[in-house]
């Protein structure tokens, strides 16, 4: 049975799960969630997914949300991306760090700067969040100096989580040229067999709503 991932292209959290599925070799298909059309707020969606979020992965009777949990499930199924030995805890540490310090800030900042009407964009909030993001970029950039991957000698869920928002073209205060070690690391991920840009991997693109 084909795994279904309910997702949409603008979602960096969906991308983390979709990219892990794509690189894992598992058979899967994306199912479009019309997030900007209000699909995630309908009673039907909430009855199946009380957290009201995307992505949601369905495999038979298995229904799972939260990108980190989906990545962990993929690792359990395939043995890939989880790290070896004590590195497993380093991978988990970076996934948790990303969810708290990087992706949460990047996702909200990108939303405020690009998906709200211009007169509704809170300049002071955006400036505050961009300051927090610069601190997170600095942590990641310093860590990647002299390393190819965040943990160990190959791609793990740490990489697939932390890269989630960093390929998007919309401005949110991230310029790859400012962070050379992050820039080189993103190139390494993009060179992996099977890698796709989020707008090529999942349905849903700002151009569709233009």
N, C-alpha and C positions, 0 to 999 in steps of 0.2 A: 504494500500500500504506500502511495506517495505521501510524504510529509507535506503538510500545508502550513505555510507561514503567513498569517494575516499581518500585513505590513503596508507601508507607503513610502515612496521614494524620498520624501523630504525628511524622514525620521532617521536620525543618526543611531538611535537605539535599535530601530528595526534593522539598520544596516549591519550592526554588530552581529546579530543573529543570522541574517541572510548571508553575510560573507563567510561566517563559520560553516554554515550549511553548504555553501557553494564549494569551499575549499576542502571540505571533509570527504566529498565524493558520495554523500548520501543522496538519494533521489528525493527531490523536493520541488515544490512549486509555490510561487508567491500568490497571495490572494489580496487584492487591493482593498484597503480600508480608506474610505473617503473621509478622512479625519477633518479636513477643512469644510466638508459638507455636513459635519455634525454626526457622522455615523457612530463615532465612539461614545456619543452621549445618549444614544437611543435606549429605550428600555430593553429592546431585544439584545443589544450588545451587552448591556450591563447584566442581564440575566445570565449570560454565558461567561461574562468576564467582569466580576464585581469591581475590580480595580479600574475598569474603564480605560484601558491603555492598549497601546500597540508597542511591540509585536506580541502576537499570540501564536504559539506553535501547536498544531494538532497532529497527532500520530495515533490513529485508531482511537482508543479510549483515553489516551494521554493528552491532556490540555495544559499548556504551560505558558505563563507570561514571565516578564522580566528577562532582559537580554542575558544577564549573567547566569541565570538559572538555565536558560536555553543552551548557552554555551557549555555549561557543566554537563547537561544531558547529552549533547553531541560528543563530548569527551568520553562519557560513560559508554556510549554506543560504539565509538570508533577507536578509542584509545589515543586520539590525537588532541593536541593543543593544551593538554593539562599539565605538562611538565613532568619531570621524573624525580622520584625521591623527595627530598626536602624542597626542591624547586616548586612542587605543587603548592606549597604555602606562599611562596613568593608570587606565583601567578595569581593566586587568590588575593593577596595583598594589593597587587596592582589593579586588579579588576575592581576591588572595593574602593581604592583610591580614585580610580577613574570615575566611578559612579558618583562619588561625593565631591571631588575636587575639580574634575575636568569636564566630563560630559554634561553633568547637570548645569554647570555654569555656561558652557558653550551652547548647549541646546536652548537655554532660556534667552541668552544674549542674542543668538541668531534669530530666534522667534521675534523678540522685541524690535530688532533692527530691520527685519525684512517682511514679516508677515502681519504686522499691525499697520493700520493706516498711519501715514507720516505724522498727523497731528496727535496721535495717541502714543507715540514712542517716548517713554520717560527718559530724558537725557541724563539725569543724575543717576538713575538706577543703572542705566547702560554703562556709564563711566565707572561706577563702583564695581560692576561685575567684570568689566574689562580689566580692571586692576587686579582682581582676584585671578582672572584667567592668565594674565602675564606671569603671576607667581607660579601657577600650575605649569605653564609652558617652560618656565625656567627649570623647575624640578625635573621635568621629563627630558629637556634638552641636555641638562648636565648629566643625567643618568645614562643617556645614550652615547655620550662621548666615549669613544673606544669600544663601543659595543655595536653589534649588528641587530640584536633583538633585546627586548626589555628583560627577559629572563632566559638564561641558557643559550643554547646554540642554534635554536630554530624558532619559528613562529609559534606562539602560544596564544591562549585566550587573553593574556595581558596585552599583547599587540593588537589583537582583533577588537578588544574593548577600547583601548586608548585611541585608536585611529578613527573611531566611529564618526566623529564630526569634522575631522580635519581634511577631508577631501572635498567638502562642499564649496561651491564657488561663491555663494552669497557672503557679503562682508559681515564679519562679527568681531573684528579685531585680531585676526590671525593672519599673518603674512609669513609664508614658509621661508622666505629669504631672511627673515629676522632670526630664525632658529635653525642653523645649518645641520645639526645632528638629527633633529626631528625631520627636516627636509629629506636627508639621505635615507632615513628609516622609512619614511612614507614611500620613497622610490623603491626600496627593497620589497615592501609589501606589495606594491603595484606590479612588481615583476614576477610575483608568484604565479605559477600556472593556474588559471581559472579566475584570477582576480578580475573584478569588474567595478567600475564606478557605481556609486549608489543609484544614480539615475538610469543606469543601464541594467542594474541587477533587479530593481524593484519598480513596479508601476507607481506613477505619481511624480509630478514634476511641476515646479512653479509655472513653466511655460504652458502647461495644460490648463491653467486657471487664468492666464493672461487675457 
